Amino acid sequence: MITTRALAPEDKERWLTLWRGYIEFYKANLPEEQFELTWSRLLDQGYNSYGIVVESEGKVLGITHYSFQTSTWAPKNYCYLEDLFVAPESRGLGLGRALIDAVKAIAVAAGSSRLYWNTDSTNETARKLYDSYVNESGKVQYRITL
């Protein structure tokens, strides 16, 4: 049985393994301090960053992070699904969909008018799942490193 729930303090070791896998998947490098900072933010009730895990048979197999943002274009907030990662050996079991659906339910309950996320154009496996929800937005993202 697949279940989702909020990230909890006892998830740290497994979360860290999955989070490192996500960072490695995107060929990124983060300093150790950032791993600890992200973890503490996810558990900080006063910080606008939240985590969900997906479990099967009591084992955490995937994670997602999300936050809310106001919009100048809408009277209600938007929900940004920032990160989503499922252990490679557990893909294709519906775990990614369970994570997205859990964030979607939270966003609806929070009164959000939009749930959105980004992925690399080359992330074909994930895009098959994402395309089953909605067509891509057609937006191009620009980034300035500060």
N, CA, C and O atoms as a GROMACS GRO file, in nm:
protein
  584
    1MET      N    1   0.083  -0.118   0.000
    1MET     CA    2   0.000   0.000   0.000
    1MET      C    3   0.088   0.125   0.000
    1MET      O    4   0.187   0.132   0.073
    2ILE      N    5   0.052   0.222  -0.081
    2ILE     CA    6   0.125   0.347  -0.093
    2ILE      C    7   0.056   0.452  -0.007
    2ILE      O    8  -0.065   0.470  -0.015
    3THR      N    9   0.136   0.521   0.077
    3THR     CA   10   0.083   0.629   0.159
    3THR      C   11   0.178   0.748   0.150
    3THR      O   12   0.298   0.733   0.126
    4THR      N   13   0.121   0.867   0.171
    4THR     CA   14   0.202   0.988   0.179
    4THR      C   15   0.176   1.052   0.314
    4THR      O   16   0.069   1.035   0.374
    5ARG      N   17   0.274   1.127   0.362
    5ARG     CA   18   0.261   1.198   0.488
    5ARG      C   19   0.365   1.309   0.494
    5ARG      O   20   0.459   1.313   0.415
    6ALA      N   21   0.346   1.398   0.589
    6ALA     CA   22   0.442   1.507   0.608
    6ALA      C   23   0.576   1.450   0.654
    6ALA      O   24   0.583   1.350   0.725
    7LEU      N   25   0.680   1.516   0.611
    7LEU     CA   26   0.816   1.484   0.655
    7LEU      C   27   0.824   1.496   0.806
    7LEU      O   28   0.768   1.590   0.863
    8ALA      N   29   0.892   1.404   0.873
    8ALA     CA   30   0.904   1.404   1.019
    8ALA      C   31   1.052   1.396   1.058
    8ALA      O   32   1.134   1.350   0.979
    9PRO      N   33   1.085   1.441   1.179
    9PRO     CA   34   1.226   1.439   1.223
    9PRO      C   35   1.294   1.303   1.207
    9PRO      O   36   1.412   1.296   1.175
   10GLU      N   37   1.220   1.195   1.229
   10GLU     CA   38   1.280   1.062   1.219
   10GLU      C   39   1.311   1.020   1.075
   10GLU      O   40   1.371   0.914   1.054
   11ASP      N   41   1.271   1.100   0.977
   11ASP     CA   42   1.298   1.070   0.836
   11ASP      C   43   1.433   1.120   0.788
   11ASP      O   44   1.468   1.100   0.672
   12LYS      N   45   1.509   1.186   0.875
   12LYS     CA   46   1.627   1.258   0.827
   12LYS      C   47   1.724   1.171   0.748
   12LYS      O   48   1.767   1.211   0.639
   13GLU      N   49   1.759   1.054   0.798
   13GLU     CA   50   1.859   0.971   0.729
   13GLU      C   51   1.810   0.931   0.589
   13GLU      O   52   1.886   0.942   0.492
   14ARG      N   53   1.687   0.886   0.579
   14ARG     CA   54   1.633   0.844   0.449
   14ARG      C   55   1.614   0.963   0.357
   14ARG      O   56   1.642   0.956   0.238
   15TRP      N   57   1.564   1.075   0.415
   15TRP     CA   58   1.547   1.197   0.336
   15TRP      C   59   1.682   1.239   0.277
   15TRP      O   60   1.690   1.273   0.159
   16LEU      N   61   1.786   1.235   0.358
   16LEU     CA   62   1.918   1.277   0.312
   16LEU      C   63   1.966   1.189   0.196
   16LEU      O   64   2.023   1.240   0.100
   17THR      N   65   1.944   1.060   0.205
   17THR     CA   66   1.982   0.969   0.096
   17THR      C   67   1.907   1.005  -0.033
   17THR      O   68   1.967   1.014  -0.140
   18LEU      N   69   1.777   1.026  -0.022
   18LEU     CA   70   1.696   1.060  -0.140
   18LEU      C   71   1.731   1.198  -0.192
   18LEU      O   72   1.741   1.218  -0.313
   19TRP      N   73   1.751   1.295  -0.102
   19TRP     CA   74   1.785   1.431  -0.143
   19TRP      C   75   1.918   1.432  -0.216
   19TRP      O   76   1.933   1.502  -0.317
   20ARG      N   77   2.015   1.357  -0.167
   20ARG     CA   78   2.145   1.347  -0.237
   20ARG      C   79   2.125   1.285  -0.376
   20ARG      O   80   2.187   1.329  -0.473
   21GLY      N   81   2.039   1.184  -0.385
   21GLY     CA   82   2.011   1.123  -0.515
   21GLY      C   83   1.952   1.223  -0.612
   21GLY      O   84   1.985   1.223  -0.730
   22TYR      N   85   1.865   1.308  -0.562
   22TYR     CA   86   1.803   1.412  -0.646
   22TYR      C   87   1.909   1.512  -0.695
   22TYR      O   88   1.913   1.547  -0.813
   23ILE      N   89   1.993   1.555  -0.604
   23ILE     CA   90   2.098   1.651  -0.640
   23ILE      C   91   2.195   1.588  -0.741
   23ILE      O   92   2.236   1.654  -0.837
   24GLU      N   93   2.230   1.463  -0.721
   24GLU     CA   94   2.318   1.393  -0.815
   24GLU      C   95   2.250   1.375  -0.951
   24GLU      O   96   2.316   1.389  -1.054
   25PHE      N   97   2.121   1.346  -0.952
   25PHE     CA   98   2.048   1.330  -1.078
   25PHE      C   99   2.062   1.456  -1.164
   25PHE      O  100   2.080   1.447  -1.286
   26TYR      N  101   2.054   1.572  -1.101
   26TYR     CA  102   2.066   1.698  -1.174
   26TYR      C  103   2.212   1.744  -1.188
   26TYR      O  104   2.238   1.857  -1.230
   27LYS      N  105   2.305   1.657  -1.152
   27LYS     CA  106   2.448   1.685  -1.167
   27LYS      C  107   2.486   1.817  -1.100
   27LYS      O  108   2.563   1.896  -1.154
   28ALA      N  109   2.429   1.838  -0.984
   28ALA     CA  110   2.456   1.960  -0.907
   28ALA      C  111   2.545   1.927  -0.788
   28ALA      O  112   2.558   1.811  -0.748
   29ASN      N  113   2.605   2.028  -0.735
   29ASN     CA  114   2.687   2.015  -0.614
   29ASN      C  115   2.639   2.117  -0.513
   29ASN      O  116   2.630   2.236  -0.543
   30LEU      N  117   2.608   2.069  -0.394
   30LEU     CA  118   2.570   2.158  -0.286
   30LEU      C  119   2.666   2.136  -0.170
   30LEU      O  120   2.708   2.023  -0.143
   31PRO      N  121   2.701   2.242  -0.101
   31PRO     CA  122   2.786   2.223   0.018
   31PRO      C  123   2.706   2.151   0.127
   31PRO      O  124   2.584   2.161   0.132
   32GLU      N  125   2.775   2.081   0.214
   32GLU     CA  126   2.711   2.007   0.323
   32GLU      C  127   2.619   2.097   0.404
   32GLU      O  128   2.514   2.053   0.451
   33GLU      N  129   2.658   2.223   0.421
   33GLU     CA  130   2.578   2.316   0.500
   33GLU      C  131   2.439   2.334   0.438
   33GLU      O  132   2.341   2.355   0.511
   34GLN      N  133   2.429   2.326   0.307
   34GLN     CA  134   2.300   2.344   0.242
   34GLN      C  135   2.206   2.228   0.270
   34GLN      O  136   2.085   2.247   0.284
   35PHE      N  137   2.261   2.107   0.278
   35PHE     CA  138   2.178   1.991   0.312
   35PHE      C  139   2.116   2.011   0.450
   35PHE      O  140   1.997   1.988   0.469
   36GLU      N  141   2.197   2.055   0.545
   36GLU     CA  142   2.147   2.079   0.681
   36GLU      C  143   2.050   2.196   0.685
   36GLU      O  144   1.949   2.191   0.755
   37LEU      N  145   2.078   2.301   0.610
   37LEU     CA  146   1.989   2.417   0.607
   37LEU      C  147   1.853   2.379   0.547
   37LEU      O  148   1.749   2.416   0.601
   38THR      N  149   1.855   2.305   0.438
   38THR     CA  150   1.729   2.262   0.376
   38THR      C  151   1.649   2.176   0.473
   38THR      O  152   1.529   2.195   0.487
   39TRP      N  153   1.715   2.081   0.538
   39TRP     CA  154   1.646   1.995   0.634
   39TRP      C  155   1.582   2.079   0.746
   39TRP      O  156   1.466   2.058   0.780
   40SER      N  157   1.657   2.173   0.801
   40SER     CA  158   1.602   2.252   0.911
   40SER      C  159   1.486   2.340   0.864
   40SER      O  160   1.390   2.360   0.938
   41ARG      N  161   1.494   2.392   0.743
   41ARG     CA  162   1.384   2.472   0.689
   41ARG      C  163   1.257   2.388   0.670
   41ARG      O  164   1.147   2.435   0.699
   42LEU      N  165   1.273   2.266   0.623
   42LEU     CA  166   1.158   2.180   0.601
   42LEU      C  167   1.085   2.146   0.731
   42LEU      O  168   0.964   2.123   0.731
   43LEU      N  169   1.158   2.144   0.841
   43LEU     CA  170   1.096   2.113   0.970
   43LEU      C  171   1.054   2.237   1.049
   43LEU      O  172   0.988   2.225   1.152
   44ASP      N  173   1.091   2.354   1.001
   44ASP     CA  174   1.060   2.479   1.070
   44ASP      C  175   0.918   2.522   1.035
   44ASP      O  176   0.890   2.561   0.921
   45GLN      N  177   0.827   2.515   1.132
   45GLN     CA  178   0.686   2.550   1.108
   45GLN      C  179   0.669   2.694   1.060
   45GLN      O  180   0.569   2.726   0.996
   46GLY      N  181   0.765   2.782   1.091
   46GLY     CA  182   0.755   2.921   1.053
   46GLY      C  183   0.816   2.953   0.917
   46GLY      O  184   0.811   3.068   0.872
   47TYR      N  185   0.873   2.854   0.852
   47TYR     CA  186   0.937   2.876   0.721
   47TYR      C  187   0.846   2.823   0.612
   47TYR      O  188   0.784   2.718   0.629
   48ASN      N  189   0.837   2.891   0.501
   48ASN     CA  190   0.748   2.854   0.391
   48ASN      C  191   0.813   2.751   0.299
   48ASN      O  192   0.834   2.776   0.180
   49SER      N  193   0.844   2.636   0.354
   49SER     CA  194   0.898   2.525   0.276
   49SER      C  195   0.857   2.398   0.349
   49SER      O  196   0.878   2.385   0.470
   50TYR      N  197   0.798   2.304   0.274
   50TYR     CA  198   0.738   2.186   0.336
   50TYR      C  199   0.783   2.061   0.261
   50TYR      O  200   0.819   2.067   0.144
   51GLY      N  201   0.780   1.948   0.332
   51GLY     CA  202   0.820   1.822   0.271
   51GLY      C  203   0.716   1.714   0.293
   51GLY      O  204   0.648   1.711   0.395
   52ILE      N  205   0.707   1.626   0.196
   52ILE     CA  206   0.620   1.509   0.203
   52ILE      C  207   0.704   1.388   0.163
   52ILE      O  208   0.791   1.397   0.077
   53VAL      N  209   0.675   1.276   0.227
   53VAL     CA  210   0.738   1.150   0.187
   53VAL      C  211   0.630   1.056   0.136
   53VAL      O  212   0.512   1.068   0.171
   54VAL      N  213   0.670   0.963   0.052
   54VAL     CA  214   0.582   0.856   0.008
   54VAL      C  215   0.643   0.725   0.058
   54VAL      O  216   0.763   0.702   0.047
   55GLU      N  217   0.556   0.641   0.112
   55GLU     CA  218   0.600   0.514   0.169
   55GLU      C  219   0.526   0.398   0.103
   55GLU      O  220   0.412   0.411   0.058
   56SER      N  221   0.594   0.286   0.100
   56SER     CA  222   0.532   0.160   0.062
   56SER      C  223   0.586   0.056   0.159
   56SER      O  224   0.707   0.044   0.178
   57GLU      N  225   0.496  -0.018   0.220
   57GLU     CA  226   0.533  -0.120   0.320
   57GLU      C  227   0.621  -0.060   0.429
   57GLU      O  228   0.714  -0.124   0.477
   58GLY      N  229   0.591   0.063   0.468
   58GLY     CA  230   0.661   0.128   0.579
   58GLY      C  231   0.797   0.186   0.545
   58GLY      O  232   0.865   0.238   0.634
   59LYS      N  233   0.838   0.179   0.419
   59LYS     CA  234   0.969   0.231   0.380
   59LYS      C  235   0.951   0.358   0.297
   59LYS      O  236   0.872   0.361   0.203
   60VAL      N  237   1.025   0.463   0.333
   60VAL     CA  238   1.022   0.589   0.259
   60VAL      C  239   1.096   0.569   0.127
   60VAL      O  240   1.214   0.536   0.125
   61LEU      N  241   1.024   0.589   0.016
   61LEU     CA  242   1.080   0.564  -0.117
   61LEU      C  243   1.088   0.689  -0.204
   61LEU      O  244   1.144   0.685  -0.314
   62GLY      N  245   1.030   0.800  -0.157
   62GLY     CA  246   1.034   0.922  -0.236
   62GLY      C  247   1.003   1.043  -0.150
   62GLY      O  248   0.947   1.032  -0.041
   63ILE      N  249   1.041   1.160  -0.203
   63ILE     CA  250   1.021   1.286  -0.132
   63ILE      C  251   0.976   1.395  -0.230
   63ILE      O  252   1.002   1.387  -0.350
   64THR      N  253   0.910   1.494  -0.177
   64THR     CA  254   0.882   1.615  -0.252
   64THR      C  255   0.883   1.732  -0.156
   64THR      O  256   0.856   1.718  -0.037
   65HIS      N  257   0.916   1.849  -0.210
   65HIS     CA  258   0.916   1.975  -0.135
   65HIS      C  259   0.829   2.074  -0.208
   65HIS      O  260   0.821   2.073  -0.330
   66TYR      N  261   0.762   2.161  -0.132
   66TYR     CA  262   0.676   2.260  -0.193
   66TYR      C  263   0.670   2.384  -0.106
   66TYR      O  264   0.707   2.382   0.011
   67SER      N  265   0.622   2.493  -0.166
   67SER     CA  266   0.603   2.620  -0.094
   67SER      C  267   0.490   2.696  -0.161
   67SER      O  268   0.442   2.657  -0.267
   68PHE      N  269   0.449   2.804  -0.098
   68PHE     CA  270   0.342   2.887  -0.152
   68PHE      C  271   0.397   3.024  -0.188
   68PHE      O  272   0.491   3.072  -0.125
   69GLN      N  273   0.338   3.086  -0.289
   69GLN     CA  274   0.378   3.222  -0.325
   69GLN      C  275   0.256   3.303  -0.363
   69GLN      O  276   0.159   3.251  -0.419
   70THR      N  277   0.262   3.431  -0.332
   70THR     CA  278   0.156   3.520  -0.376
   70THR      C  279   0.177   3.552  -0.522
   70THR      O  280   0.284   3.527  -0.578
   71SER      N  281   0.073   3.608  -0.584
   71SER     CA  282   0.082   3.640  -0.725
   71SER      C  283   0.020   3.776  -0.753
   71SER      O  284  -0.083   3.812  -0.695
   72THR      N  285   0.083   3.851  -0.841
   72THR     CA  286   0.024   3.977  -0.886
   72THR      C  287  -0.084   3.950  -0.991
   72THR      O  288  -0.158   4.041  -1.028
   73TRP      N  289  -0.093   3.827  -1.039
   73TRP     CA  290  -0.187   3.790  -1.145
   73TRP      C  291  -0.312   3.722  -1.093
   73TRP      O  292  -0.406   3.699  -1.170
   74ALA      N  293  -0.317   3.690  -0.965
   74ALA     CA  294  -0.429   3.612  -0.913
   74ALA      C  295  -0.460   3.652  -0.769
   74ALA      O  296  -0.370   3.689  -0.694
   75PRO      N  297  -0.588   3.643  -0.730
   75PRO     CA  298  -0.623   3.678  -0.592
   75PRO      C  299  -0.580   3.570  -0.491
   75PRO      O  300  -0.568   3.599  -0.372
   76LYS      N  301  -0.558   3.449  -0.538
   76LYS     CA  302  -0.518   3.340  -0.450
   76LYS      C  303  -0.372   3.303  -0.475
   76LYS      O  304  -0.317   3.333  -0.581
   77ASN      N  305  -0.312   3.237  -0.377
   77ASN     CA  306  -0.170   3.200  -0.390
   77ASN      C  307  -0.150   3.090  -0.493
   77ASN      O  308  -0.245   3.026  -0.539
   78TYR      N  309  -0.024   3.069  -0.528
   78TYR     CA  310   0.019   2.957  -0.612
   78TYR      C  311   0.096   2.861  -0.522
   78TYR      O  312   0.156   2.902  -0.423
   79CYS      N  313   0.095   2.736  -0.557
   79CYS     CA  314   0.175   2.636  -0.487
   79CYS      C  315   0.283   2.587  -0.583
   79CYS      O  316   0.254   2.541  -0.694
   80TYR      N  317   0.407   2.597  -0.539
   80TYR     CA  318   0.521   2.557  -0.620
   80TYR      C  319   0.576   2.425  -0.568
   80TYR      O  320   0.625   2.417  -0.456
   81LEU      N  321   0.567   2.322  -0.650
   81LEU     CA  322   0.627   2.193  -0.620
   81LEU      C  323   0.772   2.202  -0.667
   81LEU      O  324   0.800   2.194  -0.786
   82GLU      N  325   0.862   2.217  -0.571
   82GLU     CA  326   1.001   2.250  -0.607
   82GLU      C  327   1.084   2.128  -0.643
   82GLU      O  328   1.160   2.131  -0.740
   83ASP      N  329   1.073   2.022  -0.567
   83ASP     CA  330   1.157   1.904  -0.587
   83ASP      C  331   1.070   1.779  -0.576
   83ASP      O  332   0.976   1.775  -0.496
   84LEU      N  333   1.101   1.679  -0.657
   84LEU     CA  334   1.033   1.551  -0.648
   84LEU      C  335   1.133   1.444  -0.687
   84LEU      O  336   1.195   1.452  -0.793
   85PHE      N  337   1.148   1.344  -0.601
   85PHE     CA  338   1.244   1.237  -0.631
   85PHE      C  339   1.193   1.106  -0.572
   85PHE      O  340   1.150   1.100  -0.457
   86VAL      N  341   1.199   1.003  -0.653
   86VAL     CA  342   1.165   0.867  -0.611
   86VAL      C  343   1.289   0.781  -0.631
   86VAL      O  344   1.358   0.793  -0.732
   87ALA      N  345   1.318   0.695  -0.535
   87ALA     CA  346   1.433   0.605  -0.545
   87ALA      C  347   1.428   0.532  -0.680
   87ALA      O  348   1.323   0.480  -0.718
   88PRO      N  349   1.540   0.528  -0.752
   88PRO     CA  350   1.541   0.468  -0.886
   88PRO      C  351   1.481   0.327  -0.893
   88PRO      O  352   1.412   0.294  -0.989
   89GLU      N  353   1.508   0.246  -0.792
   89GLU     CA  354   1.458   0.108  -0.793
   89GLU      C  355   1.307   0.100  -0.768
   89GLU      O  356   1.248  -0.008  -0.780
   90SER      N  357   1.245   0.212  -0.732
   90SER     CA  358   1.102   0.213  -0.700
   90SER      C  359   1.018   0.290  -0.802
   90SER      O  360   0.900   0.315  -0.778
   91ARG      N  361   1.077   0.328  -0.912
   91ARG     CA  362   1.003   0.406  -1.012
   91ARG      C  363   0.907   0.317  -1.089
   91ARG      O  364   0.928   0.197  -1.104
   92GLY      N  365   0.801   0.379  -1.139
   92GLY     CA  366   0.700   0.307  -1.216
   92GLY      C  367   0.592   0.243  -1.130
   92GLY      O  368   0.508   0.169  -1.182
   93LEU      N  369   0.593   0.271  -0.999
   93LEU     CA  370   0.496   0.211  -0.908
   93LEU      C  371   0.386   0.309  -0.867
   93LEU      O  372   0.300   0.275  -0.785
   94GLY      N  373   0.388   0.429  -0.922
   94GLY     CA  374   0.286   0.528  -0.887
   94GLY      C  375   0.326   0.619  -0.772
   94GLY      O  376   0.243   0.695  -0.723
   95LEU      N  377   0.450   0.612  -0.729
   95LEU     CA  378   0.495   0.692  -0.614
   95LEU      C  379   0.506   0.840  -0.648
   95LEU      O  380   0.469   0.924  -0.567
   96GLY      N  381   0.556   0.872  -0.765
   96GLY     CA  382   0.564   1.012  -0.807
   96GLY      C  383   0.425   1.073  -0.817
   96GLY      O  384   0.404   1.186  -0.774
   97ARG      N  385   0.333   1.000  -0.874
   97ARG     CA  386   0.194   1.046  -0.885
   97ARG      C  387   0.134   1.067  -0.746
   97ARG      O  388   0.063   1.165  -0.724
   98ALA      N  389   0.162   0.978  -0.653
   98ALA     CA  390   0.110   0.992  -0.517
   98ALA      C  391   0.163   1.120  -0.452
   98ALA      O  392   0.090   1.188  -0.381
   99LEU      N  393   0.290   1.152  -0.477
   99LEU     CA  394   0.348   1.275  -0.421
   99LEU      C  395   0.283   1.399  -0.482
   99LEU      O  396   0.249   1.493  -0.411
  100ILE      N  397   0.268   1.399  -0.614
  100ILE     CA  398   0.204   1.514  -0.679
  100ILE      C  399   0.061   1.530  -0.630
  100ILE      O  400   0.016   1.641  -0.600
  101ASP      N  401  -0.011   1.420  -0.621
  101ASP     CA  402  -0.150   1.426  -0.576
  101ASP      C  403  -0.161   1.476  -0.432
  101ASP      O  404  -0.255   1.546  -0.397
  102ALA      N  405  -0.064   1.439  -0.348
  102ALA     CA  406  -0.064   1.486  -0.209
  102ALA      C  407  -0.043   1.637  -0.203
  102ALA      O  408  -0.112   1.706  -0.128
  103VAL      N  409   0.051   1.689  -0.282
  103VAL     CA  410   0.073   1.833  -0.285
  103VAL      C  411  -0.048   1.903  -0.345
  103VAL      O  412  -0.087   2.010  -0.299
  104LYS      N  413  -0.106   1.844  -0.447
  104LYS     CA  414  -0.226   1.903  -0.508
  104LYS      C  415  -0.338   1.916  -0.406
  104LYS      O  416  -0.403   2.020  -0.400
  105ALA      N  417  -0.360   1.814  -0.326
  105ALA     CA  418  -0.465   1.819  -0.223
  105ALA      C  419  -0.435   1.927  -0.120
  105ALA      O  420  -0.526   1.997  -0.075
  106ILE      N  421  -0.310   1.941  -0.082
  106ILE     CA  422  -0.271   2.046   0.014
  106ILE      C  423  -0.294   2.183  -0.047
  106ILE      O  424  -0.345   2.273   0.020
  107ALA      N  425  -0.258   2.199  -0.174
  107ALA     CA  426  -0.276   2.328  -0.243
  107ALA      C  427  -0.423   2.364  -0.252
  107ALA      O  428  -0.460   2.479  -0.231
  108VAL      N  429  -0.507   2.267  -0.284
  108VAL     CA  430  -0.651   2.292  -0.291
  108VAL      C  431  -0.702   2.334  -0.154
  108VAL      O  432  -0.777   2.431  -0.142
  109ALA      N  433  -0.661   2.263  -0.049
  109ALA     CA  434  -0.706   2.295   0.087
  109ALA      C  435  -0.658   2.433   0.131
  109ALA      O  436  -0.725   2.499   0.210
  110ALA      N  437  -0.542   2.477   0.080
  110ALA     CA  438  -0.488   2.608   0.114
  110ALA      C  439  -0.550   2.720   0.030
  110ALA      O  440  -0.519   2.837   0.050
  111GLY      N  441  -0.636   2.683  -0.065
  111GLY     CA  442  -0.699   2.783  -0.150
  111GLY      C  443  -0.612   2.831  -0.265
  111GLY      O  444  -0.640   2.936  -0.324
  112SER      N  445  -0.509   2.757  -0.298
  112SER     CA  446  -0.422   2.795  -0.410
  112SER      C  447  -0.500   2.790  -0.541
  112SER      O  448  -0.590   2.709  -0.558
  113SER      N  449  -0.462   2.878  -0.634
  113SER     CA  450  -0.527   2.878  -0.764
  113SER      C  451  -0.444   2.804  -0.870
  113SER      O  452  -0.491   2.783  -0.981
  114ARG      N  453  -0.322   2.766  -0.834
  114ARG     CA  454  -0.236   2.697  -0.930
  114ARG      C  455  -0.134   2.612  -0.855
  114ARG      O  456  -0.083   2.651  -0.751
  115LEU      N  457  -0.107   2.495  -0.911
  115LEU     CA  458   0.006   2.412  -0.869
  115LEU      C  459   0.097   2.405  -0.991
  115LEU      O  460   0.052   2.375  -1.102
  116TYR      N  461   0.225   2.432  -0.970
  116TYR     CA  462   0.317   2.428  -1.083
  116TYR      C  463   0.453   2.375  -1.040
  116TYR      O  464   0.486   2.373  -0.921
  117TRP      N  465   0.531   2.332  -1.141
  117TRP     CA  466   0.666   2.283  -1.117
  117TRP      C  467   0.745   2.295  -1.246
  117TRP      O  468   0.690   2.320  -1.352
  118ASN      N  469   0.875   2.277  -1.234
  118ASN     CA  470   0.968   2.280  -1.347
  118ASN      C  471   1.042   2.147  -1.355
  118ASN      O  472   1.055   2.076  -1.255
  119THR      N  473   1.089   2.115  -1.473
  119THR     CA  474   1.182   2.005  -1.489
  119THR      C  475   1.268   2.034  -1.611
  119THR      O  476   1.234   2.119  -1.694
  120ASP      N  477   1.377   1.965  -1.622
  120ASP     CA  478   1.462   1.980  -1.740
  120ASP      C  479   1.389   1.922  -1.862
  120ASP      O  480   1.317   1.823  -1.850
  121SER      N  481   1.409   1.983  -1.977
  121SER     CA  482   1.345   1.934  -2.098
  121SER      C  483   1.392   1.792  -2.132
  121SER      O  484   1.322   1.719  -2.202
  122THR      N  485   1.509   1.754  -2.083
  122THR     CA  486   1.565   1.622  -2.112
  122THR      C  487   1.518   1.514  -2.014
  122THR      O  488   1.552   1.396  -2.031
  123ASN      N  489   1.441   1.552  -1.912
  123ASN     CA  490   1.394   1.455  -1.812
  123ASN      C  491   1.271   1.382  -1.866
  123ASN      O  492   1.160   1.401  -1.816
  124GLU      N  493   1.292   1.299  -1.968
  124GLU     CA  494   1.182   1.237  -2.041
  124GLU      C  495   1.097   1.144  -1.956
  124GLU      O  496   0.975   1.140  -1.974
  125THR      N  497   1.157   1.070  -1.866
  125THR     CA  498   1.080   0.978  -1.783
  125THR      C  499   0.981   1.055  -1.697
  125THR      O  500   0.863   1.021  -1.694
  126ALA      N  501   1.028   1.156  -1.627
  126ALA     CA  502   0.939   1.236  -1.542
  126ALA      C  503   0.836   1.310  -1.625
  126ALA      O  504   0.721   1.324  -1.584
  127ARG      N  505   0.875   1.356  -1.741
  127ARG     CA  506   0.782   1.433  -1.825
  127ARG      C  507   0.663   1.348  -1.870
  127ARG      O  508   0.555   1.402  -1.894
  128LYS      N  509   0.680   1.218  -1.883
  128LYS     CA  510   0.567   1.131  -1.917
  128LYS      C  511   0.463   1.139  -1.806
  128LYS      O  512   0.343   1.148  -1.834
  129LEU      N  513   0.508   1.136  -1.682
  129LEU     CA  514   0.415   1.151  -1.570
  129LEU      C  515   0.354   1.291  -1.570
  129LEU      O  516   0.232   1.305  -1.558
  130TYR      N  517   0.436   1.393  -1.582
  130TYR     CA  518   0.387   1.531  -1.575
  130TYR      C  519   0.288   1.560  -1.688
  130TYR      O  520   0.188   1.629  -1.667
  131ASP      N  521   0.316   1.509  -1.807
  131ASP     CA  522   0.226   1.531  -1.921
  131ASP      C  523   0.090   1.465  -1.900
  131ASP      O  524  -0.007   1.503  -1.964
  132SER      N  525   0.082   1.367  -1.810
  132SER     CA  526  -0.047   1.303  -1.783
  132SER      C  527  -0.137   1.394  -1.699
  132SER      O  528  -0.257   1.368  -1.688
  133TYR      N  529  -0.081   1.500  -1.642
  133TYR     CA  530  -0.159   1.597  -1.566
  133TYR      C  531  -0.203   1.715  -1.653
  133TYR      O  532  -0.319   1.757  -1.650
  134VAL      N  533  -0.110   1.767  -1.731
  134VAL     CA  534  -0.136   1.889  -1.806
  134VAL      C  535  -0.025   1.906  -1.909
  134VAL      O  536   0.085   1.853  -1.891
  135ASN      N  537  -0.052   1.979  -2.015
  135ASN     CA  538   0.055   2.009  -2.111
  135ASN      C  539   0.151   2.109  -2.050
  135ASN      O  540   0.114   2.188  -1.963
  136GLU      N  541   0.275   2.104  -2.095
  136GLU     CA  542   0.373   2.200  -2.043
  136GLU      C  543   0.326   2.342  -2.071
  136GLU      O  544   0.250   2.366  -2.165
  137SER      N  545   0.372   2.434  -1.990
  137SER     CA  546   0.322   2.572  -1.995
  137SER      C  547   0.372   2.650  -2.116
  137SER      O  548   0.311   2.750  -2.155
  138GLY      N  549   0.482   2.606  -2.175
  138GLY     CA  550   0.538   2.681  -2.286
  138GLY      C  551   0.627   2.795  -2.241
  138GLY      O  552   0.682   2.868  -2.324
  139LYS      N  553   0.641   2.813  -2.111
  139LYS     CA  554   0.725   2.919  -2.057
  139LYS      C  555   0.871   2.878  -2.063
  139LYS      O  556   0.904   2.759  -2.053
  140VAL      N  557   0.956   2.974  -2.078
  140VAL     CA  558   1.100   2.954  -2.076
  140VAL      C  559   1.152   3.024  -1.950
  140VAL      O  560   1.121   3.141  -1.926
  141GLN      N  561   1.229   2.954  -1.871
  141GLN     CA  562   1.281   3.012  -1.748
  141GLN      C  563   1.420   3.070  -1.769
  141GLN      O  564   1.505   3.008  -1.832
  142TYR      N  565   1.441   3.190  -1.717
  142TYR     CA  566   1.572   3.256  -1.721
  142TYR      C  567   1.622   3.268  -1.579
  142TYR      O  568   1.544   3.288  -1.486
  143ARG      N  569   1.753   3.255  -1.562
  143ARG     CA  570   1.813   3.261  -1.429
  143ARG      C  571   1.934   3.353  -1.429
  143ARG      O  572   2.020   3.345  -1.518
  144ILE      N  573   1.940   3.437  -1.330
  144ILE     CA  574   2.058   3.519  -1.307
  144ILE      C  575   2.114   3.475  -1.172
  144ILE      O  576   2.045   3.488  -1.071
  145THR      N  577   2.233   3.426  -1.169
  145THR     CA  578   2.297   3.388  -1.043
  145THR      C  579   2.340   3.516  -0.972
  145THR      O  580   2.407   3.601  -1.030
  146LEU      N  581   2.302   3.526  -0.847
  146LEU     CA  582   2.334   3.646  -0.768
  146LEU      C  583   2.434   3.614  -0.658
  146LEU      O  584   2.473   3.702  -0.583
   0.00000   0.00000   0.00000
